């Protein structure tokens, strides 16, 4: 009897310890990711189609009016799909409304005209600066439940003969200085010019984004391709609950970032393809005084099962990160190109400032990249001093294999300031590292390598003596 009682008590104790252990288990960053992922739910739309050709009256060489009529009708009737059928459809800029899914059928191309007279000027951001500029090719403001889907193409037609040339060249100002839209924006943010005075003009615009959503929620971007973007391919600003799935971003001109979520939260990149002229993904939260005034960090961004080819970085944070960022998860991605400079990149400087924390990457397969698996620039733009100290911390890279790069880690800081804390590489196999010092780390502390091989040898890093 006593023997059986002791057995029962022992079994109960085991169960209690197991239960207590499960209750007190410290959540990992990847557990946090699952909680975020559960919140990211794409919008759905009524099963109603609005074909753009049904709204075309045959009197115009452009389909802009037909597309907008279909969008207005769709939104007014409770939502559905505005269908762009197979074929090539020349249009001016398009503005979405709530509960509308702009559906690009397979074989469909929306070809955006480069006549600037077709473009209104709207509230947007340009490199983290608030302004009124040329309307992006696909634009929405203060909308919810919006989408661009389907296997068609958005073609911005951008090149040296329009957006990268005569359309945005600028003019000679009365003070004798030649100005462009870009230089005016930099002046305005430096001088903290009020928004109502930040109006670019047709004589001096800045290049528009292909897709820009301002202050929207419940967004789905799925299956389509972007070609020849005038500027950043996709730019959500102050948006929540954003899903990008199987989108291909294929633009190779200057500043052709793939996607730049700015002051956004709960964003999922799922099985997207990036082949870009700048950063594949670049997370933003405003530039300089604008970012500090908004005080709206980006947060909770998941990147999984994506392919990165050309680009300045696979996933970048900054350089317009004055409002800060926290919580990035990158997993199960393939990154491979001699023109891909870095795998994970963080960049800012003491004039811009910014705090960045909880950066996690695992299961990344790198064929080759040009510079480093992890690149951190604390003096971006060769700016070494300023009133806003940088605080980048808690960066963990796990299960990365790589065949070629110049460095493992490259932290470009200064000897008199620590801007990076707590970098951990774990269970990585990094080969083909060509620089003699293997890692160049200045301005960081607590850099740890656990079970890491570099060029076939176990690897640790010891800070140089000062």
DOVEXGU-287148 format. One record per residue (C-alpha): residue number from 1; z, y, x; residue in three letters. Coordinates in Angstrom, 2 decimals, decimal comma. Layout:
  num       pz       py       px  residu
  NUM        Z        Y        X     ALA
...
END
This chain:
  num       pz       py       px  residu
    1     0,00     0,00     0,00     UNK
    2     1,04     2,42     2,74     UNK
    3    -1,96     1,39     4,81     UNK
    4    -4,35     2,25     1,95     UNK
    5    -2,55     5,54     1,40     UNK
    6    -2,99     6,49     5,06     UNK
    7    -6,70     5,65     4,84     UNK
    8    -7,11     7,86     1,80     UNK
    9    -5,23    10,70     3,47     UNK
   10    -7,37    10,39     6,61     UNK
   11   -10,58    10,39     4,58     UNK
   12    -9,40    13,44     2,67     UNK
   13    -8,58    15,22     5,92     UNK
   14   -12,06    14,51     7,29     UNK
   15   -13,66    15,89     4,12     UNK
   16   -11,41    18,95     4,23     UNK
   17   -12,28    19,66     7,85     UNK
   18   -15,97    19,21     7,15     UNK
   19   -15,79    21,51     4,15     UNK
   20   -13,77    24,10     6,06     UNK
   21   -16,20    23,95     8,95     UNK
   22   -19,18    24,49     6,67     UNK
   23   -17,45    27,42     5,00     UNK
   24   -16,56    29,10     8,28     UNK
   25   -19,88    28,52    10,04     UNK
   26   -21,10    31,78    11,53     UNK
   27   -24,46    32,76    10,04     UNK
   28   -27,30    32,95    12,55     UNK
   29   -29,96    35,66    12,49     UNK
   30   -32,35    33,06    11,07     UNK
   31   -29,96    32,44     8,17     UNK
   32   -30,14    36,17     7,50     UNK
   33   -33,93    35,91     7,50     UNK
   34   -33,82    33,32     4,71     UNK
   35   -31,76    35,71     2,59     UNK
   36   -34,33    38,47     3,12     UNK
   37   -37,23    36,10     2,46     UNK
   38   -35,75    35,14    -0,90     UNK
   39   -35,90    38,79    -1,96     UNK
   40   -39,56    39,31    -1,07     UNK
   41   -41,43    38,34    -4,23     UNK
   42   -45,09    39,36    -4,69     UNK
   43   -46,01    41,08    -7,96     UNK
   44   -47,91    39,21   -10,64     UNK
   45   -50,49    40,63   -13,03     UNK
   46   -51,71    39,93   -16,57     UNK
   47   -54,71    37,63   -16,82     UNK
   48   -57,13    40,42   -17,67     UNK
   49   -60,21    41,48   -15,66     UNK
   50   -61,84    44,89   -15,55     UNK
   51   -65,25    44,62   -13,88     UNK
   52   -66,30    47,83   -12,07     UNK
   53   -69,95    47,38   -13,07     UNK
   54   -68,95    47,66   -16,74     UNK
   55   -67,84    51,24   -16,01     UNK
   56   -70,91    52,33   -14,04     UNK
   57   -73,32    54,63   -15,88     UNK
   58   -76,22    54,36   -13,42     UNK
   59   -76,36    58,08   -12,64     UNK
   60   -74,54    58,08    -9,30     UNK
   61   -75,29    56,49    -5,93     UNK
   62   -71,55    55,95    -5,50     UNK
   63   -69,27    53,66    -7,46     UNK
   64   -66,19    55,86    -7,05     UNK
   65   -66,12    57,04   -10,68     UNK
   66   -66,67    53,52   -11,99     UNK
   67   -63,85    52,12    -9,84     UNK
   68   -61,45    54,85   -10,93     UNK
   69   -62,38    54,42   -14,59     UNK
   70   -61,69    50,69   -14,32     UNK
   71   -58,35    51,35   -12,57     UNK
   72   -57,27    53,88   -15,21     UNK
   73   -58,23    51,54   -18,06     UNK
   74   -56,50    48,57   -16,42     UNK
   75   -53,26    50,48   -15,83     UNK
   76   -53,27    52,00   -19,35     UNK
   77   -53,67    48,55   -20,91     UNK
   78   -50,73    47,01   -19,10     UNK
   79   -52,38    45,88   -15,89     UNK
   80   -54,63    43,16   -14,53     UNK
   81   -57,45    42,82   -11,99     UNK
   82   -60,04    45,47   -11,25     UNK
   83   -62,84    43,24   -10,01     UNK
   84   -65,33    44,22    -7,31     UNK
   85   -68,02    41,51    -7,57     UNK
   86   -70,13    40,11    -4,75     UNK
   87   -72,43    42,72    -3,23     UNK
   88   -72,10    45,95    -1,27     UNK
   89   -70,65    48,90    -3,18     UNK
   90   -70,74    52,39    -1,67     UNK
   91   -67,72    54,44    -2,68     UNK
   92   -65,55    57,40    -1,85     UNK
   93   -61,79    56,98    -1,47     UNK
   94   -59,98    54,89    -4,10     UNK
   95   -56,57    55,63    -5,62     UNK
   96   -54,59    52,76    -7,17     UNK
   97   -52,22    52,99   -10,11     UNK
   98   -49,26    50,86   -11,18     UNK
   99   -49,89    47,28   -12,34     UNK
  100   -53,38    47,15   -10,83     UNK
  101   -54,73    44,43    -8,56     UNK
  102   -57,91    45,60    -6,82     UNK
  103   -59,68    42,27    -6,43     UNK
  104   -62,51    41,91    -3,89     UNK
  105   -64,54    38,86    -4,81     UNK
  106   -65,85    36,65    -2,03     UNK
  107   -69,04    38,30    -0,75     UNK
  108   -67,95    41,76    -1,93     UNK
  109   -67,85    44,76     0,42     UNK
  110   -66,41    48,13    -0,48     UNK
  111   -68,31    50,43     1,87     UNK
  112   -66,56    53,78     2,24     UNK
  113   -68,73    56,88     2,56     UNK
  114   -68,07    59,27     5,43     UNK
  115   -68,88    62,48     3,52     UNK
  116   -65,64    64,45     3,87     UNK
  117   -66,49    66,48     0,74     UNK
  118   -65,70    63,32    -1,26     UNK
  119   -62,12    63,25     0,00     UNK
  120   -59,19    65,09    -1,54     UNK
  121   -56,19    66,04     0,59     UNK
  122   -52,98    64,18    -0,26     UNK
  123   -49,42    63,81     0,93     UNK
  124   -49,27    61,21     3,69     UNK
  125   -47,87    60,56     7,16     UNK
  126   -49,83    60,66    10,40     UNK
  127   -48,20    59,08    13,45     UNK
  128   -44,82    59,53    11,80     UNK
  129   -45,44    63,18    10,82     UNK
  130   -45,37    64,33     7,20     UNK
  131   -48,47    66,29     6,15     UNK
  132   -51,31    66,82     3,71     UNK
  133   -54,42    65,15     5,09     UNK
  134   -57,67    63,49     4,09     UNK
  135   -56,98    60,87     1,43     UNK
  136   -56,84    57,37     2,93     UNK
  137   -59,63    55,05     1,83     UNK
  138   -57,29    53,11    -0,48     UNK
  139   -54,25    55,16    -1,50     UNK
  140   -51,33    54,97    -3,89     UNK
  141   -48,27    57,15    -4,37     UNK
  142   -45,14    56,49    -6,44     UNK
  143   -46,63    53,29    -7,86     UNK
  144   -45,23    49,82    -8,47     UNK
  145   -46,78    46,38    -8,83     UNK
  146   -49,99    47,06    -6,90     UNK
  147   -52,26    44,78    -4,93     UNK
  148   -55,48    44,41    -2,99     UNK
  149   -56,58    40,76    -2,99     UNK
  150   -59,63    38,54    -2,73     UNK
  151   -61,86    37,38     0,12     UNK
  152   -64,01    40,50     0,27     UNK
  153   -64,18    43,29     2,85     UNK
  154   -62,99    46,88     3,12     UNK
  155   -65,44    48,56     5,51     UNK
  156   -64,51    52,06     6,65     UNK
  157   -67,79    52,58     8,58     UNK
  158   -65,83    54,48    11,23     UNK
  159   -67,50    55,15    14,55     UNK
  160   -68,40    57,84    17,10     UNK
  161   -70,82    59,54    14,70     UNK
  162   -68,25    60,29    12,00     UNK
  163   -64,45    59,85    12,01     UNK
  164   -64,23    59,37    15,77     UNK
  165   -66,65    62,22    16,41     UNK
  166   -67,97    65,27    14,54     UNK
  167   -65,83    64,89    11,39     UNK
  168   -62,57    65,44    13,29     UNK
  169   -63,55    67,53    16,29     UNK
  170   -61,53    70,65    15,41     UNK
  171   -62,23    74,30    16,20     UNK
  172   -61,41    77,23    18,49     UNK
  173   -58,39    79,11    17,15     UNK
  174   -57,95    82,88    17,31     UNK
  175   -55,41    82,51    20,11     UNK
  176   -58,12    80,96    22,25     UNK
  177   -56,82    77,39    21,99     UNK
  178   -59,05    74,57    20,81     UNK
  179   -57,14    72,60    18,18     UNK
  180   -57,65    69,34    16,33     UNK
  181   -55,80    67,89    13,38     UNK
  182   -53,74    65,87    15,83     UNK
  183   -52,69    68,86    17,95     UNK
  184   -51,79    70,85    14,82     UNK
  185   -49,57    68,01    13,61     UNK
  186   -47,80    67,83    16,96     UNK
  187   -47,20    71,59    16,81     UNK
  188   -45,83    71,40    13,28     UNK
  189   -43,32    68,63    14,00     UNK
  190   -42,21    70,30    17,24     UNK
  191   -41,67    73,60    15,41     UNK
  192   -40,17    71,88    12,34     UNK
  193   -42,76    73,63    10,18     UNK
  194   -41,98    73,25     6,43     UNK
  195   -44,05    70,60     4,65     UNK
  196   -45,65    73,13     2,29     UNK
  197   -47,31    74,72     5,35     UNK
  198   -48,61    71,45     6,83     UNK
  199   -52,05    71,39     5,23     UNK
  200   -54,91    70,07     7,30     UNK
  201   -58,40    71,11     6,23     UNK
  202   -61,93    69,82     6,20     UNK
  203   -62,60    71,95     9,27     UNK
  204   -59,72    70,28    11,09     UNK
  205   -58,58    66,97     9,58     UNK
  206   -56,97    63,91    11,12     UNK
  207   -58,56    60,50    10,72     UNK
  208   -57,44    58,72     7,52     UNK
  209   -55,86    55,27     7,25     UNK
  210   -57,77    52,50     5,50     UNK
  211   -54,82    51,62     3,23     UNK
  212   -51,85    53,93     2,74     UNK
  213   -49,16    53,44     0,11     UNK
  214   -46,52    56,17    -0,22     UNK
  215   -43,17    55,46    -1,90     UNK
  216   -44,34    52,31    -3,66     UNK
  217   -42,67    49,00    -4,43     UNK
  218   -43,77    45,45    -5,20     UNK
  219   -46,95    45,25    -3,13     UNK
  220   -49,30    42,35    -2,41     UNK
  221   -52,12    42,44     0,14     UNK
  222   -53,90    39,10     0,35     UNK
  223   -57,01    37,38     1,74     UNK
  224   -59,30    40,37     2,43     UNK
  225   -60,67    41,71     5,73     UNK
  226   -60,68    45,24     7,12     UNK
  227   -63,56    46,38     9,34     UNK
  228   -64,20    49,68    11,12     UNK
  229   -61,04    51,52    10,15     UNK
  230   -60,96    55,29    10,82     UNK
  231   -57,31    55,07    11,93     UNK
  232   -54,48    52,60    11,25     UNK
  233   -55,66    49,72     9,08     UNK
  234   -52,62    49,43     6,76     UNK
  235   -49,78    51,94     6,50     UNK
  236   -47,03    51,53     3,90     UNK
  237   -44,48    54,39     3,94     UNK
  238   -41,11    54,38     2,11     UNK
  239   -42,12    51,07     0,49     UNK
  240   -40,07    48,01    -0,48     UNK
  241   -40,95    44,40    -1,26     UNK
  242   -44,26    44,17     0,60     UNK
  243   -46,21    40,95     1,20     UNK
  244   -49,25    40,65     3,47     UNK
  245   -50,76    37,19     3,32     UNK
  246   -53,91    35,91     5,06     UNK
  247   -55,19    39,45     5,69     UNK
  248   -57,61    39,86     8,61     UNK
  249   -57,48    43,17    10,48     UNK
  250   -60,55    43,50    12,69     UNK
  251   -60,98    47,06    14,01     UNK
  252   -61,36    47,98    17,68     UNK
  253   -61,58    51,77    17,95     UNK
  254   -58,78    54,01    19,23     UNK
  255   -55,51    53,98    17,26     UNK
  256   -56,73    51,00    15,24     UNK
  257   -53,27    49,52    14,69     UNK
  258   -53,30    46,57    12,33     UNK
  259   -50,31    47,41    10,13     UNK
  260   -47,61    50,05    10,55     UNK
  261   -44,74    49,73     8,07     UNK
  262   -42,88    53,05     8,23     UNK
  263   -39,43    53,57     6,71     UNK
  264   -40,02    50,30     4,82     UNK
  265   -37,69    47,43     3,97     UNK
  266   -38,29    43,78     3,03     UNK
  267   -41,78    43,22     4,46     UNK
  268   -43,43    39,83     5,01     UNK
  269   -46,47    39,15     7,21     UNK
  270   -47,63    35,62     6,39     UNK
  271   -50,60    33,92     8,11     UNK
  272   -52,41    37,17     8,95     UNK
  273   -55,00    37,59    11,72     UNK
  274   -55,00    40,64    14,00     UNK
  275   -57,83    41,64    16,33     UNK
  276   -57,25    45,32    16,91     UNK
  277   -57,78    48,28    19,22     UNK
  278   -54,07    49,10    19,33     UNK
  279   -50,79    47,41    18,36     UNK
  280   -51,31    44,50    15,95     UNK
  281   -48,09    45,34    14,09     UNK
  282   -46,24    48,58    14,88     UNK
  283   -42,98    49,28    13,06     UNK
  284   -42,21    52,98    12,54     UNK
  285   -39,52    55,24    11,07     UNK
  286   -40,79    58,76    11,72     UNK
  287   -41,43    60,97    14,70     UNK
  288   -38,88    63,35    16,23     UNK
  289   -37,30    65,83    13,80     UNK
  290   -39,18    64,35    10,83     UNK
  291   -37,72    60,89    11,38     UNK
  292   -34,24    62,24    11,93     UNK
  293   -34,51    64,37     8,79     UNK
  294   -35,59    61,45     6,59     UNK
  295   -32,93    59,20     8,20     UNK
  296   -34,62    56,15     6,64     UNK
  297   -34,73    53,21     9,05     UNK
  298   -37,24    50,44     8,65     UNK
  299   -35,50    47,11     8,19     UNK
  300   -35,91    43,43     7,35     UNK
  301   -39,41    42,58     8,56     UNK
  302   -40,61    38,97     8,86     UNK
  303   -43,71    37,89    10,79     UNK
  304   -44,62    34,22    10,54     UNK
  305   -47,63    31,96    11,16     UNK
  306   -49,78    34,88    12,34     UNK
  307   -52,52    35,03    14,98     UNK
  308   -52,75    37,99    17,36     UNK
  309   -55,80    38,50    19,58     UNK
  310   -56,70    41,89    21,06     UNK
  311   -54,10    44,65    20,81     UNK
  312   -51,57    46,65    22,78     UNK
  313   -48,81    44,38    21,43     UNK
  314   -48,39    41,47    19,09     UNK
  315   -45,39    43,06    17,40     UNK
  316   -44,31    46,56    18,45     UNK
  317   -41,44    48,79    17,42     UNK
  318   -42,14    52,48    17,93     UNK
  319   -43,04    54,77    19,43     UNK
  320   -42,29    56,87    16,32     UNK
  321   -38,93    55,21    15,68     UNK
  322   -36,64    58,25    15,47     UNK
  323   -35,13    56,98    12,21     UNK
  324   -34,26    53,60    13,74     UNK
  325   -34,98    49,95    12,92     UNK
  326   -33,01    46,75    12,44     UNK
  327   -33,75    43,11    11,67     UNK
  328   -37,03    41,63    12,89     UNK
  329   -37,91    37,94    12,78     UNK
  330   -41,10    36,63    14,39     UNK
  331   -41,81    32,90    14,30     UNK
  332   -44,55    30,30    14,64     UNK
  333   -47,20    32,73    15,86     UNK
  334   -50,14    32,32    18,25     UNK
  335   -50,93    35,22    20,58     UNK
  336   -53,78    34,98    23,05     UNK
  337   -56,06    37,53    24,67     UNK
  338   -56,47    39,17    28,07     UNK
  339   -56,54    42,41    26,07     UNK
  340   -53,18    41,72    24,41     UNK
  341   -50,83    43,72    26,58     UNK
  342   -47,41    42,54    25,37     UNK
  343   -46,04    39,95    22,96     UNK
  344   -42,98    41,89    21,75     UNK
  345   -42,88    45,62    22,53     UNK
  346   -40,26    48,33    21,94     UNK
  347   -41,12    51,91    22,88     UNK
  348   -39,65    55,39    22,61     UNK
  349   -38,22    58,10    24,85     UNK
  350   -35,19    60,46    24,94     UNK
  351   -37,12    63,21    23,15     UNK
  352   -37,80    60,93    20,16     UNK
  353   -34,69    58,76    20,20     UNK
  354   -34,05    55,76    18,03     UNK
  355   -31,78    52,75    17,68     UNK
  356   -33,22    49,23    17,43     UNK
  357   -31,20    46,06    16,85     UNK
  358   -31,38    42,38    15,89     UNK
  359   -34,81    41,44    17,23     UNK
  360   -35,56    37,71    17,05     UNK
  361   -38,61    35,69    18,05     UNK
  362   -39,04    31,94    18,27     UNK
  363   -41,75    29,30    18,51     UNK
  364   -44,41    31,60    19,95     UNK
  365   -47,44    30,12    21,68     UNK
  366   -49,03    32,48    24,17     UNK
  367   -52,33    31,63    25,79     UNK
  368   -52,32    34,78    27,87     UNK
  369   -51,31    38,40    27,69     UNK
  370   -51,88    41,17    30,17     UNK
  371   -48,41    42,55    30,94     UNK
  372   -45,26    40,83    29,65     UNK
  373   -43,73    38,56    27,04     UNK
  374   -41,21    41,33    26,34     UNK
  375   -42,07    44,92    27,19     UNK
  376   -39,63    47,78    26,60     UNK
  377   -40,52    51,40    27,35     UNK
  378   -37,58    53,79    27,47     UNK
  379   -39,72    56,57    28,94     UNK
  380   -42,78    56,27    26,68     UNK
  381   -45,36    58,92    27,47     UNK
  382   -43,64    59,50    30,84     UNK
  383   -40,83    61,41    29,17     UNK
  384   -37,67    60,74    31,16     UNK
  385   -35,10    63,15    29,75     UNK
  386   -34,05    64,43    26,36     UNK
  387   -31,11    64,89    24,00     UNK
  388   -31,49    61,61    22,06     UNK
  389   -30,27    58,56    24,02     UNK
  390   -31,94    55,27    23,18     UNK
  391   -30,02    52,22    21,99     UNK
  392   -32,03    48,99    21,91     UNK
  393   -29,86    45,88    21,60     UNK
  394   -29,53    42,23    20,62     UNK
  395   -32,99    40,88    21,44     UNK
  396   -33,39    37,10    21,46     UNK
  397   -36,58    35,25    22,45     UNK
  398   -36,59    31,45    22,00     UNK
  399   -39,04    28,57    22,45     UNK
  400   -41,91    30,57    23,91     UNK
  401   -44,64    28,91    25,94     UNK
  402   -47,08    31,04    27,89     UNK
  403   -49,90    30,28    30,30     UNK
  404   -50,52    33,70    31,85     UNK
  405   -48,95    37,16    32,16     UNK
  406   -48,07    39,63    34,88     UNK
  407   -44,33    39,65    34,08     UNK
  408   -41,81    37,76    32,00     UNK
  409   -39,89    40,91    31,05     UNK
  410   -40,82    44,50    31,82     UNK
  411   -38,21    47,17    31,00     UNK
  412   -39,34    50,62    32,04     UNK
  413   -36,22    52,80    32,10     UNK
  414   -34,26    54,91    34,55     UNK
  415   -31,46    54,05    36,97     UNK
  416   -29,07    56,61    35,49     UNK
  417   -29,09    55,41    31,85     UNK
  418   -28,65    52,06    30,12     UNK
  419   -30,84    52,04    27,03     UNK
  420   -31,10    48,27    26,45     UNK
  421   -28,28    45,78    25,98     UNK
  422   -28,18    42,05    25,33     UNK
  423   -31,56    40,45    26,02     UNK
  424   -31,55    36,65    25,80     UNK
  425   -34,42    34,30    26,65     UNK
  426   -33,68    30,69    25,68     UNK
  427   -35,65    27,43    26,04     UNK
  428   -38,87    29,05    27,27     UNK
  429   -41,64    27,84    29,58     UNK
  430   -43,48    30,80    31,08     UNK
  431   -46,33    30,04    33,46     UNK
  432   -49,02    31,93    35,29     UNK
  433   -46,75    34,91    36,06     UNK
  434   -48,61    36,83    38,75     UNK
  435   -46,27    39,63    39,87     UNK
  436   -44,03    38,78    42,82     UNK
  437   -40,82    40,09    41,21     UNK
  438   -41,55    38,10    37,98     UNK
  439   -39,50    40,55    35,86     UNK
  440   -39,17    44,30    36,30     UNK
  441   -35,98    45,49    34,59     UNK
  442   -34,63    49,02    34,90     UNK
  443   -32,24    50,54    32,35     UNK
  444   -30,93    47,29    30,82     UNK
  445   -27,72    45,27    31,03     UNK
  446   -26,67    41,76    30,03     UNK
  447   -30,07    40,14    30,48     UNK
  448   -29,63    36,37    30,20     UNK
  449   -32,01    33,45    30,71     UNK
  450   -30,87    30,07    29,36     UNK
  451   -32,94    26,98    30,12     UNK
  452   -35,98    29,04    31,07     UNK
  453   -38,68    27,97    33,50     UNK
  454   -41,06    30,43    35,12     UNK
  455   -44,04    29,06    37,04     UNK
  456   -42,44    25,62    36,81     UNK
  457   -39,07    26,60    38,31     UNK
  458   -35,69    27,29    36,65     UNK
  459   -35,34    31,04    36,25     UNK
  460   -32,47    33,49    36,27     UNK
  461   -32,41    37,22    36,88     UNK
  462   -29,88    39,07    38,97     UNK
  463   -29,64    42,86    38,69     UNK
  464   -30,51    44,55    41,97     UNK
  465   -27,68    46,08    43,94     UNK
  466   -27,35    49,83    43,49     UNK
END
